[in-house]
Amino acid sequence: MDRMDNDSRAAQGQQGRPGQQGQLTGLKVVEFAHVVAGPLAGAMLADQGADVVHVEPPGAGDAARAMGPRRDGVPLWFKVAGRNKRSVTLDLHHEEGRRIAHDLIAWADVVIVTLRAGRLRAWGLDWEAVHAVNPQAILLQISGFGATSSRADAPGFGKMGEARSGVVHLTGFPDGPPVHTGFSHGDAVTGLMGAFAILAALHRRDTDPDFDGEWIDLALFEPLFRLVEWQIIAYDQLGAAPERAGNQLAVAPAAVINTYRSGDGDWLTVTSATTRSVLNVVRLLGLDEEAYATVEAQHAGRERLDHALRAWVAARPADECLAAFERAEVVASRVFSAADIVTDPVYAEREDVVTVDDPDLGPVRMQAALPHFRRNPGAVWRTGPALGADNGLVYGQWLGIDGERLAKLEGQGVI
């Protein structure tokens, strides 16, 4: 009877899947990644036909399964977040579980991880281990501060990445606090850039006979930092950080997500995404842990917790708050402006700001080529060219259009 039930469930799992549909049919992906950023990268691939195996711990599974609004007690968020994937349970605390994880890595074309650096090494999911198991594998590693920074083993959530990126500093009203956008902005954009980076590496795998795997190393603040294209060059050339010109999430992953003003006037972001991370805040504030023991209790006490944390931060200078948060493993960040970014040691360690010569302005600073490909990195070799500066190269040399035709096209206003 059990065998028949299993066969029936397997058949149901195949229903509705069209054959050979999507750009990525045949691509095999395994993700040791939970909540938003890493799974969203896998989701972008799954939506294009890739076979994506989502590895979850037995019991509760991915924390995202319990997040967000519910209808009749059923969480809605994961219905979308987990779509087009295969879910398997695997306990990586066990040696046998880790052996199976290596079997999955050997099967896969792409491996996605979001665990802390120390845990990755302990479980054999870091770059060296993945590459030893499968030399052709592409590893997407998403973390709070990147694998090469001094904070490689620190925890991080998407809201911290948003704060560090400069985006939050730019969002809100001039006379009010910095405002986070109303969704998992940092996580989502990181997932999107992670998917893009995977595709870039796959192209090289398919065109480079010497391909020897790729390690994509992506910090949570880097994608949004890259997308606000003008903040660094505007600060660099004009000498003033762009400011806000004109908000706690309606659907939050956990009970603590907001900005708070310190006693010395700085704005800090404090964020949570799990029951445990909320309890870290509760302990720091000296509140009754039993009153916040469950997800439901935490959300019911959200306003009280927010007021208590606001008062706690307001009574202390920013540096003292941040030091206490770090000791308590509470994920927090000062809300960065472009001025903070260009002097921040982690950005410097990551080499995320580069100087490029411009024919009109001379040396200018801007975002580096992101994400970081550790095996074969990109580079910024020019600023934006003048209009039509490459017509001759592209049309003439690459497409083979002769000079007479080029002149005619230009005369006709075609080019």
C-alpha atoms as a printed R data frame, in Angstrom:
    type eleno elety resid chain resno      x      y       z
1   ATOM     1    CA   MET     A     1  0.000  0.000   0.000
2   ATOM     2    CA   ASP     A     2  2.823  2.412   0.868
3   ATOM     3    CA   ARG     A     3  4.549  1.623  -2.436
4   ATOM     4    CA   MET     A     4  1.343  2.346  -4.353
5   ATOM     5    CA   ASP     A     5  0.892  5.627  -2.489
6   ATOM     6    CA   ASN     A     6  4.467  6.642  -3.307
7   ATOM     7    CA   ASP     A     7  4.012  5.785  -6.992
8   ATOM     8    CA   SER     A     8  0.786  7.766  -7.066
9   ATOM     9    CA   ARG     A     9  2.443 10.813  -5.534
10  ATOM    10    CA   ALA     A    10  5.331 10.547  -7.989
11  ATOM    11    CA   ALA     A    11  2.891 10.492 -10.897
12  ATOM    12    CA   GLN     A    12  1.090 13.516  -9.507
13  ATOM    13    CA   GLY     A    13  4.407 15.328  -9.308
14  ATOM    14    CA   GLN     A    14  4.835 14.944 -13.077
15  ATOM    15    CA   GLN     A    15  1.360 16.215 -13.941
16  ATOM    16    CA   GLY     A    16  1.158 19.615 -15.570
17  ATOM    17    CA   ARG     A    17  4.811 19.779 -16.537
18  ATOM    18    CA   PRO     A    18  5.108 20.374 -20.292
19  ATOM    19    CA   GLY     A    19  7.868 18.500 -22.068
20  ATOM    20    CA   GLN     A    20 10.856 20.455 -23.325
21  ATOM    21    CA   GLN     A    21  9.405 23.863 -22.401
22  ATOM    22    CA   GLY     A    22 11.577 26.778 -21.317
23  ATOM    23    CA   GLN     A    23 15.024 28.041 -22.128
24  ATOM    24    CA   LEU     A    24 16.717 25.887 -19.502
25  ATOM    25    CA   THR     A    25 15.244 22.427 -20.075
26  ATOM    26    CA   GLY     A    26 17.842 19.863 -19.038
27  ATOM    27    CA   LEU     A    27 19.654 22.159 -16.599
28  ATOM    28    CA   LYS     A    28 20.083 20.513 -13.203
29  ATOM    29    CA   VAL     A    29 20.158 22.670 -10.075
30  ATOM    30    CA   VAL     A    30 20.403 21.845  -6.378
31  ATOM    31    CA   GLU     A    31 19.903 24.554  -3.774
32  ATOM    32    CA   PHE     A    32 20.950 24.378  -0.149
33  ATOM    33    CA   ALA     A    33 19.242 27.706   0.355
34  ATOM    34    CA   HIS     A    34 16.237 28.918   2.347
35  ATOM    35    CA   VAL     A    35 13.975 31.952   2.768
36  ATOM    36    CA   VAL     A    36 14.227 34.331  -0.246
37  ATOM    37    CA   ALA     A    37 17.452 35.236  -2.062
38  ATOM    38    CA   GLY     A    38 18.937 31.850  -2.974
39  ATOM    39    CA   PRO     A    39 15.578 30.174  -3.616
40  ATOM    40    CA   LEU     A    40 14.522 33.070  -5.852
41  ATOM    41    CA   ALA     A    41 17.643 32.567  -7.978
42  ATOM    42    CA   GLY     A    42 16.619 28.919  -8.316
43  ATOM    43    CA   ALA     A    43 13.031 29.961  -9.012
44  ATOM    44    CA   MET     A    44 14.100 32.080 -11.964
45  ATOM    45    CA   LEU     A    45 15.803 28.993 -13.414
46  ATOM    46    CA   ALA     A    46 12.926 26.678 -12.553
47  ATOM    47    CA   ASP     A    47 10.458 28.961 -14.314
48  ATOM    48    CA   GLN     A    48 12.501 28.441 -17.481
49  ATOM    49    CA   GLY     A    49 12.382 24.662 -17.299
50  ATOM    50    CA   ALA     A    50 15.365 23.757 -15.134
51  ATOM    51    CA   ASP     A    51 15.087 20.809 -12.786
52  ATOM    52    CA   VAL     A    52 15.580 22.495  -9.397
53  ATOM    53    CA   VAL     A    53 15.905 20.377  -6.263
54  ATOM    54    CA   HIS     A    54 15.129 22.381  -3.116
55  ATOM    55    CA   VAL     A    55 16.819 20.706  -0.119
56  ATOM    56    CA   GLU     A    56 14.992 21.213   3.190
57  ATOM    57    CA   PRO     A    57 15.491 19.883   6.731
58  ATOM    58    CA   PRO     A    58 13.012 17.246   7.865
59  ATOM    59    CA   GLY     A    59 10.224 18.528  10.088
60  ATOM    60    CA   ALA     A    60  9.572 22.226   9.570
61  ATOM    61    CA   GLY     A    61 11.384 22.536   6.232
62  ATOM    62    CA   ASP     A    62 12.300 25.890   4.778
63  ATOM    63    CA   ALA     A    63 11.412 28.766   7.128
64  ATOM    64    CA   ALA     A    64  9.707 30.457   4.180
65  ATOM    65    CA   ARG     A    65  6.948 27.857   4.397
66  ATOM    66    CA   ALA     A    66  5.598 29.610   7.533
67  ATOM    67    CA   MET     A    67  6.042 33.194   6.333
68  ATOM    68    CA   GLY     A    68  3.538 35.711   5.135
69  ATOM    69    CA   PRO     A    69 -0.249 35.863   5.092
70  ATOM    70    CA   ARG     A    70 -2.487 32.824   5.459
71  ATOM    71    CA   ARG     A    71 -5.882 31.745   4.265
72  ATOM    72    CA   ASP     A    72 -7.653 29.294   6.525
73  ATOM    73    CA   GLY     A    73 -4.348 28.664   8.249
74  ATOM    74    CA   VAL     A    74 -2.460 27.876   5.031
75  ATOM    75    CA   PRO     A    75  0.610 30.072   4.308
76  ATOM    76    CA   LEU     A    76  0.406 31.679   0.862
77  ATOM    77    CA   TRP     A    77  3.930 32.976   0.276
78  ATOM    78    CA   PHE     A    78  5.615 29.615  -0.297
79  ATOM    79    CA   LYS     A    79  2.975 28.632  -2.837
80  ATOM    80    CA   VAL     A    80  4.689 31.005  -5.177
81  ATOM    81    CA   ALA     A    81  8.225 30.881  -3.760
82  ATOM    82    CA   GLY     A    82  8.492 27.115  -4.073
83  ATOM    83    CA   ARG     A    83  6.788 26.708  -7.457
84  ATOM    84    CA   ASN     A    84  8.303 24.607 -10.249
85  ATOM    85    CA   LYS     A    85 10.705 22.867  -7.850
86  ATOM    86    CA   ARG     A    86 11.301 19.447  -6.402
87  ATOM    87    CA   SER     A    87 11.392 19.410  -2.596
88  ATOM    88    CA   VAL     A    88 13.515 16.831  -0.789
89  ATOM    89    CA   THR     A    89 14.242 16.552   2.906
90  ATOM    90    CA   LEU     A    90 17.806 16.022   4.079
91  ATOM    91    CA   ASP     A    91 19.409 16.536   7.455
92  ATOM    92    CA   LEU     A    92 22.905 17.845   6.899
93  ATOM    93    CA   HIS     A    93 23.818 17.410  10.562
94  ATOM    94    CA   HIS     A    94 24.257 13.706   9.828
95  ATOM    95    CA   GLU     A    95 27.285 12.341   7.967
96  ATOM    96    CA   GLU     A    96 25.083 10.262   5.701
97  ATOM    97    CA   GLY     A    97 23.075 13.370   4.893
98  ATOM    98    CA   ARG     A    98 26.254 15.116   3.859
99  ATOM    99    CA   ARG     A    99 27.202 12.160   1.655
100 ATOM   100    CA   ILE     A   100 23.848 12.423  -0.090
101 ATOM   101    CA   ALA     A   101 24.388 16.163  -0.447
102 ATOM   102    CA   HIS     A   102 27.620 15.391  -2.301
103 ATOM   103    CA   ASP     A   103 25.715 12.983  -4.548
104 ATOM   104    CA   LEU     A   104 23.337 15.838  -5.384
105 ATOM   105    CA   ILE     A   105 26.294 18.087  -6.125
106 ATOM   106    CA   ALA     A   106 27.800 15.445  -8.420
107 ATOM   107    CA   TRP     A   107 24.435 15.236 -10.268
108 ATOM   108    CA   ALA     A   108 23.922 18.981 -10.621
109 ATOM   109    CA   ASP     A   109 25.127 21.574 -13.084
110 ATOM   110    CA   VAL     A   110 24.493 24.374 -10.585
111 ATOM   111    CA   VAL     A   111 24.709 24.492  -6.775
112 ATOM   112    CA   ILE     A   112 23.124 27.356  -4.782
113 ATOM   113    CA   VAL     A   113 24.072 27.912  -1.122
114 ATOM   114    CA   THR     A   114 23.157 30.562   1.455
115 ATOM   115    CA   LEU     A   115 24.598 29.107   4.667
116 ATOM   116    CA   ARG     A   116 27.298 30.897   6.662
117 ATOM   117    CA   ALA     A   117 30.881 30.318   5.553
118 ATOM   118    CA   GLY     A   118 31.798 28.221   8.588
119 ATOM   119    CA   ARG     A   119 28.777 25.959   8.174
120 ATOM   120    CA   LEU     A   120 29.521 25.517   4.477
121 ATOM   121    CA   ARG     A   121 33.040 24.346   5.293
122 ATOM   122    CA   ALA     A   122 31.845 22.045   8.049
123 ATOM   123    CA   TRP     A   123 29.255 20.425   5.797
124 ATOM   124    CA   GLY     A   124 31.418 20.243   2.677
125 ATOM   125    CA   LEU     A   125 29.346 22.766   0.720
126 ATOM   126    CA   ASP     A   126 32.041 25.437   0.275
127 ATOM   127    CA   TRP     A   127 33.761 26.122  -3.056
128 ATOM   128    CA   GLU     A   128 36.734 23.830  -2.486
129 ATOM   129    CA   ALA     A   129 34.525 20.890  -1.534
130 ATOM   130    CA   VAL     A   130 31.977 21.443  -4.312
131 ATOM   131    CA   HIS     A   131 34.726 21.788  -6.909
132 ATOM   132    CA   ALA     A   132 36.416 18.595  -5.697
133 ATOM   133    CA   VAL     A   133 33.156 16.656  -6.005
134 ATOM   134    CA   ASN     A   134 32.118 18.149  -9.351
135 ATOM   135    CA   PRO     A   135 34.845 20.113 -11.185
136 ATOM   136    CA   GLN     A   136 32.311 21.371 -13.764
137 ATOM   137    CA   ALA     A   137 29.829 22.675 -11.192
138 ATOM   138    CA   ILE     A   138 28.831 26.326 -10.950
139 ATOM   139    CA   LEU     A   139 28.483 27.428  -7.319
140 ATOM   140    CA   LEU     A   140 26.340 30.450  -6.444
141 ATOM   141    CA   GLN     A   141 27.199 31.478  -2.877
142 ATOM   142    CA   ILE     A   142 24.995 34.203  -1.374
143 ATOM   143    CA   SER     A   143 25.911 35.684   2.018
144 ATOM   144    CA   GLY     A   144 25.467 38.866   4.016
145 ATOM   145    CA   PHE     A   145 28.915 40.328   3.397
146 ATOM   146    CA   GLY     A   146 30.578 38.132   0.780
147 ATOM   147    CA   ALA     A   147 33.076 35.308   1.100
148 ATOM   148    CA   THR     A   148 36.145 37.562   0.877
149 ATOM   149    CA   SER     A   149 35.241 40.136   3.529
150 ATOM   150    CA   SER     A   150 36.264 40.152   7.185
151 ATOM   151    CA   ARG     A   151 32.589 39.484   8.019
152 ATOM   152    CA   ALA     A   152 32.274 36.396   5.831
153 ATOM   153    CA   ASP     A   153 30.781 34.361   8.704
154 ATOM   154    CA   ALA     A   154 28.366 37.015   9.982
155 ATOM   155    CA   PRO     A   155 24.601 36.500   9.574
156 ATOM   156    CA   GLY     A   156 22.645 38.660   7.183
157 ATOM   157    CA   PHE     A   157 19.151 39.213   5.842
158 ATOM   158    CA   GLY     A   158 17.967 41.150   2.812
159 ATOM   159    CA   LYS     A   159 16.951 44.276   4.737
160 ATOM   160    CA   MET     A   160 20.536 44.629   5.965
161 ATOM   161    CA   GLY     A   161 21.658 44.424   2.346
162 ATOM   162    CA   GLU     A   162 19.187 47.130   1.363
163 ATOM   163    CA   ALA     A   163 20.464 49.417   4.116
164 ATOM   164    CA   ARG     A   164 24.098 48.980   3.103
165 ATOM   165    CA   SER     A   165 23.392 49.409  -0.606
166 ATOM   166    CA   GLY     A   166 22.383 53.079  -0.409
167 ATOM   167    CA   VAL     A   167 18.794 52.372  -1.521
168 ATOM   168    CA   VAL     A   168 17.200 52.893   1.895
169 ATOM   169    CA   HIS     A   169 19.047 56.173   2.389
170 ATOM   170    CA   LEU     A   170 17.363 57.363  -0.812
171 ATOM   171    CA   THR     A   171 13.830 56.195   0.036
172 ATOM   172    CA   GLY     A   172 11.310 58.224   2.046
173 ATOM   173    CA   PHE     A   173 10.368 61.854   2.705
174 ATOM   174    CA   PRO     A   174 12.964 64.586   3.221
175 ATOM   175    CA   ASP     A   175 11.831 65.312   6.791
176 ATOM   176    CA   GLY     A   176 11.251 61.666   7.744
177 ATOM   177    CA   PRO     A   177 13.192 58.462   8.354
178 ATOM   178    CA   PRO     A   178 14.728 56.307   5.628
179 ATOM   179    CA   VAL     A   179 12.170 53.812   4.320
180 ATOM   180    CA   HIS     A   180 12.491 50.218   3.152
181 ATOM   181    CA   THR     A   181 10.446 49.195   0.151
182 ATOM   182    CA   GLY     A   182  7.348 47.128   0.813
183 ATOM   183    CA   PHE     A   183  8.723 43.749  -0.243
184 ATOM   184    CA   SER     A   184 11.888 41.679   0.062
185 ATOM   185    CA   HIS     A   185 13.710 44.058  -2.229
186 ATOM   186    CA   GLY     A   186 17.304 43.178  -1.356
187 ATOM   187    CA   ASP     A   187 16.683 39.437  -1.371
188 ATOM   188    CA   ALA     A   188 14.709 39.585  -4.610
189 ATOM   189    CA   VAL     A   189 17.264 41.579  -6.556
190 ATOM   190    CA   THR     A   190 20.035 39.357  -5.204
191 ATOM   191    CA   GLY     A   191 18.133 36.319  -6.468
192 ATOM   192    CA   LEU     A   192 17.718 37.938  -9.853
193 ATOM   193    CA   MET     A   193 21.391 38.849 -10.151
194 ATOM   194    CA   GLY     A   194 22.323 35.370  -8.950
195 ATOM   195    CA   ALA     A   195 20.270 33.835 -11.765
196 ATOM   196    CA   PHE     A   196 21.913 36.155 -14.278
197 ATOM   197    CA   ALA     A   197 25.359 35.214 -12.998
198 ATOM   198    CA   ILE     A   198 24.560 31.512 -13.286
199 ATOM   199    CA   LEU     A   199 23.554 31.967 -16.912
200 ATOM   200    CA   ALA     A   200 26.735 33.899 -17.640
201 ATOM   201    CA   ALA     A   201 28.804 31.068 -16.180
202 ATOM   202    CA   LEU     A   202 26.810 28.480 -18.131
203 ATOM   203    CA   HIS     A   203 27.583 30.307 -21.352
204 ATOM   204    CA   ARG     A   204 31.286 30.154 -20.614
205 ATOM   205    CA   ARG     A   205 31.014 26.486 -19.656
206 ATOM   206    CA   ASP     A   206 29.474 25.770 -23.048
207 ATOM   207    CA   THR     A   207 31.997 27.814 -25.033
208 ATOM   208    CA   ASP     A   208 35.291 27.404 -23.150
209 ATOM   209    CA   PRO     A   209 36.962 23.984 -23.552
210 ATOM   210    CA   ASP     A   210 39.134 24.769 -20.514
211 ATOM   211    CA   PHE     A   211 36.174 25.502 -18.222
212 ATOM   212    CA   ASP     A   212 37.001 24.342 -14.705
213 ATOM   213    CA   GLY     A   213 33.919 25.295 -12.728
214 ATOM   214    CA   GLU     A   214 32.938 28.740 -11.421
215 ATOM   215    CA   TRP     A   215 32.445 30.295  -8.017
216 ATOM   216    CA   ILE     A   216 29.945 33.168  -7.966
217 ATOM   217    CA   ASP     A   217 30.429 35.091  -4.718
218 ATOM   218    CA   LEU     A   218 27.540 37.487  -4.065
219 ATOM   219    CA   ALA     A   219 26.963 39.696  -1.004
220 ATOM   220    CA   LEU     A   220 23.407 40.797  -0.200
221 ATOM   221    CA   PHE     A   221 24.136 44.511  -0.581
222 ATOM   222    CA   GLU     A   222 25.861 44.296  -3.972
223 ATOM   223    CA   PRO     A   223 22.957 43.852  -6.433
224 ATOM   224    CA   LEU     A   224 20.982 46.922  -5.301
225 ATOM   225    CA   PHE     A   225 24.239 48.860  -4.947
226 ATOM   226    CA   ARG     A   226 24.945 48.090  -8.596
227 ATOM   227    CA   LEU     A   227 21.434 49.012  -9.755
228 ATOM   228    CA   VAL     A   228 21.470 52.520  -8.260
229 ATOM   229    CA   GLU     A   229 23.891 53.407 -11.016
230 ATOM   230    CA   TRP     A   230 24.252 57.095 -10.330
231 ATOM   231    CA   GLN     A   231 24.783 57.310  -6.571
232 ATOM   232    CA   ILE     A   232 28.563 56.782  -6.504
233 ATOM   233    CA   ILE     A   233 29.455 58.874  -9.547
234 ATOM   234    CA   ALA     A   234 27.118 61.689  -8.409
235 ATOM   235    CA   TYR     A   235 28.732 61.737  -4.983
236 ATOM   236    CA   ASP     A   236 32.187 61.446  -6.512
237 ATOM   237    CA   GLN     A   237 31.704 64.283  -8.993
238 ATOM   238    CA   LEU     A   238 29.351 66.613  -7.097
239 ATOM   239    CA   GLY     A   239 30.591 66.089  -3.543
240 ATOM   240    CA   ALA     A   240 27.164 65.521  -1.995
241 ATOM   241    CA   ALA     A   241 25.401 62.231  -1.283
242 ATOM   242    CA   PRO     A   242 21.965 61.997  -2.950
243 ATOM   243    CA   GLU     A   243 19.167 62.395  -0.394
244 ATOM   244    CA   ARG     A   244 15.548 61.310  -0.001
245 ATOM   245    CA   ALA     A   245 12.928 63.152  -2.039
246 ATOM   246    CA   GLY     A   246  9.583 61.990  -0.924
247 ATOM   247    CA   ASN     A   247  7.807 52.511   5.696
248 ATOM   248    CA   GLN     A   248  7.598 48.448   8.563
249 ATOM   249    CA   LEU     A   249  6.571 45.913   5.838
250 ATOM   250    CA   ALA     A   250  2.921 45.051   5.303
251 ATOM   251    CA   VAL     A   251  3.941 41.411   4.825
252 ATOM   252    CA   ALA     A   252  7.043 40.757   6.903
253 ATOM   253    CA   PRO     A   253  8.945 37.477   7.280
254 ATOM   254    CA   ALA     A   254  9.177 38.023  11.044
255 ATOM   255    CA   ALA     A   255  8.189 40.482  13.773
256 ATOM   256    CA   VAL     A   256 11.205 42.826  13.782
257 ATOM   257    CA   ILE     A   257 11.811 44.891  10.642
258 ATOM   258    CA   ASN     A   258 12.089 48.653  10.935
259 ATOM   259    CA   THR     A   259 14.419 51.609  11.092
260 ATOM   260    CA   TYR     A   260 15.309 53.181  14.447
261 ATOM   261    CA   ARG     A   261 17.040 56.423  15.334
262 ATOM   262    CA   SER     A   262 19.904 56.197  17.805
263 ATOM   263    CA   GLY     A   263 20.611 58.561  20.662
264 ATOM   264    CA   ASP     A   264 23.230 60.370  18.574
265 ATOM   265    CA   GLY     A   265 20.944 60.786  15.569
266 ATOM   266    CA   ASP     A   266 21.951 57.944  13.234
267 ATOM   267    CA   TRP     A   267 19.404 55.702  11.578
268 ATOM   268    CA   LEU     A   268 19.791 51.951  12.056
269 ATOM   269    CA   THR     A   269 18.010 49.037  10.401
270 ATOM   270    CA   VAL     A   270 17.184 46.051  12.597
271 ATOM   271    CA   THR     A   271 15.770 43.017  10.822
272 ATOM   272    CA   SER     A   272 14.630 39.460  11.453
273 ATOM   273    CA   ALA     A   273 13.424 36.608   9.291
274 ATOM   274    CA   THR     A   274 13.034 33.702  11.727
275 ATOM   275    CA   THR     A   275 11.572 32.982  15.153
276 ATOM   276    CA   ARG     A   276 15.080 32.590  16.534
277 ATOM   277    CA   SER     A   277 16.261 35.962  15.225
278 ATOM   278    CA   VAL     A   278 13.266 37.685  16.882
279 ATOM   279    CA   LEU     A   279 14.096 35.964  20.155
280 ATOM   280    CA   ASN     A   280 17.640 37.361  19.903
281 ATOM   281    CA   VAL     A   281 16.070 40.841  20.003
282 ATOM   282    CA   VAL     A   282 13.760 39.847  22.862
283 ATOM   283    CA   ARG     A   283 16.728 38.630  24.925
284 ATOM   284    CA   LEU     A   284 18.738 41.753  24.167
285 ATOM   285    CA   LEU     A   285 15.902 43.945  25.437
286 ATOM   286    CA   GLY     A   286 15.421 41.824  28.563
287 ATOM   287    CA   LEU     A   287 11.809 40.966  27.714
288 ATOM   288    CA   ASP     A   288  9.927 37.795  28.631
289 ATOM   289    CA   GLU     A   289 10.967 35.126  26.106
290 ATOM   290    CA   GLU     A   290  7.876 33.006  26.790
291 ATOM   291    CA   ALA     A   291  5.690 35.866  25.607
292 ATOM   292    CA   TYR     A   292  7.398 35.651  22.187
293 ATOM   293    CA   ALA     A   293  7.973 31.897  21.917
294 ATOM   294    CA   THR     A   294  5.967 31.256  18.735
295 ATOM   295    CA   VAL     A   295  5.538 32.951  15.363
296 ATOM   296    CA   GLU     A   296  1.942 33.824  16.280
297 ATOM   297    CA   ALA     A   297  2.955 35.337  19.638
298 ATOM   298    CA   GLN     A   298  5.738 37.338  18.021
299 ATOM   299    CA   HIS     A   299  3.405 38.870  15.449
300 ATOM   300    CA   ALA     A   300  0.761 39.563  18.106
301 ATOM   301    CA   GLY     A   301  3.388 41.390  20.166
302 ATOM   302    CA   ARG     A   302  4.999 43.104  17.200
303 ATOM   303    CA   GLU     A   303  3.945 46.649  18.155
304 ATOM   304    CA   ARG     A   304  5.105 46.251  21.764
305 ATOM   305    CA   LEU     A   305  8.432 44.851  20.606
306 ATOM   306    CA   ASP     A   306  8.868 47.667  18.084
307 ATOM   307    CA   HIS     A   307  8.222 50.348  20.730
308 ATOM   308    CA   ALA     A   308 10.617 48.685  23.177
309 ATOM   309    CA   LEU     A   309 13.378 48.413  20.586
310 ATOM   310    CA   ARG     A   310 12.854 52.017  19.461
311 ATOM   311    CA   ALA     A   311 13.251 53.241  23.027
312 ATOM   312    CA   TRP     A   312 16.317 51.034  23.567
313 ATOM   313    CA   VAL     A   313 18.059 52.351  20.447
314 ATOM   314    CA   ALA     A   314 17.084 55.959  21.187
315 ATOM   315    CA   ALA     A   315 18.804 55.729  24.580
316 ATOM   316    CA   ARG     A   316 22.185 54.760  23.100
317 ATOM   317    CA   PRO     A   317 24.664 56.000  20.498
318 ATOM   318    CA   ALA     A   318 24.701 54.130  17.190
319 ATOM   319    CA   ASP     A   319 28.101 52.490  17.666
320 ATOM   320    CA   GLU     A   320 27.070 51.100  21.056
321 ATOM   321    CA   CYS     A   321 23.836 49.727  19.584
322 ATOM   322    CA   LEU     A   322 25.609 48.067  16.668
323 ATOM   323    CA   ALA     A   323 28.195 46.476  18.945
324 ATOM   324    CA   ALA     A   324 25.461 45.108  21.210
325 ATOM   325    CA   PHE     A   325 23.495 43.821  18.213
326 ATOM   326    CA   GLU     A   326 26.537 41.984  16.895
327 ATOM   327    CA   ARG     A   327 27.184 40.317  20.256
328 ATOM   328    CA   ALA     A   328 23.545 39.208  20.405
329 ATOM   329    CA   GLU     A   329 23.508 38.029  16.777
330 ATOM   330    CA   VAL     A   330 20.826 40.574  15.949
331 ATOM   331    CA   VAL     A   331 21.099 41.518  12.283
332 ATOM   332    CA   ALA     A   332 21.398 45.293  12.029
333 ATOM   333    CA   SER     A   333 23.130 47.974  10.017
334 ATOM   334    CA   ARG     A   334 23.612 51.688   9.896
335 ATOM   335    CA   VAL     A   335 21.619 53.026   6.921
336 ATOM   336    CA   PHE     A   336 24.324 53.777   4.384
337 ATOM   337    CA   SER     A   337 24.582 56.798   2.142
338 ATOM   338    CA   ALA     A   338 26.981 56.967  -0.793
339 ATOM   339    CA   ALA     A   339 29.408 58.753   1.549
340 ATOM   340    CA   ASP     A   340 29.311 55.789   3.935
341 ATOM   341    CA   ILE     A   341 29.753 53.322   1.088
342 ATOM   342    CA   VAL     A   342 32.937 54.820  -0.311
343 ATOM   343    CA   THR     A   343 34.594 54.814   3.142
344 ATOM   344    CA   ASP     A   344 33.264 51.448   4.365
345 ATOM   345    CA   PRO     A   345 35.955 48.786   4.984
346 ATOM   346    CA   VAL     A   346 33.784 45.898   3.782
347 ATOM   347    CA   TYR     A   347 33.127 47.611   0.452
348 ATOM   348    CA   ALA     A   348 36.885 48.188   0.201
349 ATOM   349    CA   GLU     A   349 37.661 44.557   1.047
350 ATOM   350    CA   ARG     A   350 35.188 43.476  -1.589
351 ATOM   351    CA   GLU     A   351 36.717 45.883  -4.155
352 ATOM   352    CA   ASP     A   352 33.193 46.969  -5.028
353 ATOM   353    CA   VAL     A   353 34.077 50.563  -5.959
354 ATOM   354    CA   VAL     A   354 36.477 51.077  -8.874
355 ATOM   355    CA   THR     A   355 38.015 54.112 -10.555
356 ATOM   356    CA   VAL     A   356 37.684 54.401 -14.334
357 ATOM   357    CA   ASP     A   357 39.075 57.021 -16.702
358 ATOM   358    CA   ASP     A   358 36.439 59.007 -18.582
359 ATOM   359    CA   PRO     A   359 37.240 61.130 -21.676
360 ATOM   360    CA   ASP     A   360 35.071 63.988 -20.407
361 ATOM   361    CA   LEU     A   361 35.466 63.853 -16.623
362 ATOM   362    CA   GLY     A   362 38.778 62.162 -16.005
363 ATOM   363    CA   PRO     A   363 38.909 59.545 -13.199
364 ATOM   364    CA   VAL     A   364 35.500 58.649 -11.794
365 ATOM   365    CA   ARG     A   365 34.394 56.129  -9.204
366 ATOM   366    CA   MET     A   366 31.558 53.688  -9.723
367 ATOM   367    CA   GLN     A   367 30.398 50.176  -8.875
368 ATOM   368    CA   ALA     A   368 32.702 47.311  -9.819
369 ATOM   369    CA   ALA     A   369 31.596 44.566 -12.199
370 ATOM   370    CA   LEU     A   370 29.190 42.526 -10.049
371 ATOM   371    CA   PRO     A   371 28.683 39.806  -9.031
372 ATOM   372    CA   HIS     A   372 32.231 38.623  -8.367
373 ATOM   373    CA   PHE     A   373 33.250 35.648 -10.487
374 ATOM   374    CA   ARG     A   374 36.237 34.308  -8.585
375 ATOM   375    CA   ARG     A   375 37.478 32.041 -11.377
376 ATOM   376    CA   ASN     A   376 37.107 34.455 -14.299
377 ATOM   377    CA   PRO     A   377 36.089 37.922 -13.097
378 ATOM   378    CA   GLY     A   378 34.641 40.736 -15.150
379 ATOM   379    CA   ALA     A   379 36.040 44.271 -15.310
380 ATOM   380    CA   VAL     A   380 34.994 47.862 -16.004
381 ATOM   381    CA   TRP     A   381 37.104 48.956 -18.981
382 ATOM   382    CA   ARG     A   382 35.278 52.115 -20.092
383 ATOM   383    CA   THR     A   383 32.584 54.521 -19.035
384 ATOM   384    CA   GLY     A   384 29.531 55.081 -21.222
385 ATOM   385    CA   PRO     A   385 30.760 55.923 -24.751
386 ATOM   386    CA   ALA     A   386 29.637 58.828 -26.869
387 ATOM   387    CA   LEU     A   387 26.562 58.249 -29.006
388 ATOM   388    CA   GLY     A   388 27.443 56.049 -31.990
389 ATOM   389    CA   ALA     A   389 31.123 55.828 -31.024
390 ATOM   390    CA   ASP     A   390 31.231 52.126 -31.962
391 ATOM   391    CA   ASN     A   391 29.226 52.164 -35.195
392 ATOM   392    CA   GLY     A   392 32.327 51.457 -37.255
393 ATOM   393    CA   LEU     A   393 33.481 48.563 -35.066
394 ATOM   394    CA   VAL     A   394 30.112 46.843 -34.706
395 ATOM   395    CA   TYR     A   395 28.639 47.426 -38.139
396 ATOM   396    CA   GLY     A   396 31.862 47.454 -40.095
397 ATOM   397    CA   GLN     A   397 34.110 44.848 -38.447
398 ATOM   398    CA   TRP     A   398 31.668 42.585 -36.614
399 ATOM   399    CA   LEU     A   399 28.767 42.601 -39.105
400 ATOM   400    CA   GLY     A   400 30.885 43.178 -42.208
401 ATOM   401    CA   ILE     A   401 28.900 46.115 -43.602
402 ATOM   402    CA   ASP     A   402 31.061 48.008 -46.100
403 ATOM   403    CA   GLY     A   403 31.856 51.687 -45.857
404 ATOM   404    CA   GLU     A   404 29.576 52.737 -48.727
405 ATOM   405    CA   ARG     A   405 26.563 51.139 -47.131
406 ATOM   406    CA   LEU     A   406 27.467 52.527 -43.729
407 ATOM   407    CA   ALA     A   407 27.584 56.019 -45.187
408 ATOM   408    CA   LYS     A   408 24.218 55.487 -46.850
409 ATOM   409    CA   LEU     A   409 22.667 54.215 -43.648
410 ATOM   410    CA   GLU     A   410 24.011 57.216 -41.795
411 ATOM   411    CA   GLY     A   411 22.735 59.581 -44.444
412 ATOM   412    CA   GLN     A   412 19.293 58.033 -44.236
413 ATOM   413    CA   GLY     A   413 19.313 58.439 -40.488
414 ATOM   414    CA   VAL     A   414 19.218 54.661 -40.005
415 ATOM   415    CA   ILE     A   415 22.343 54.751 -37.880
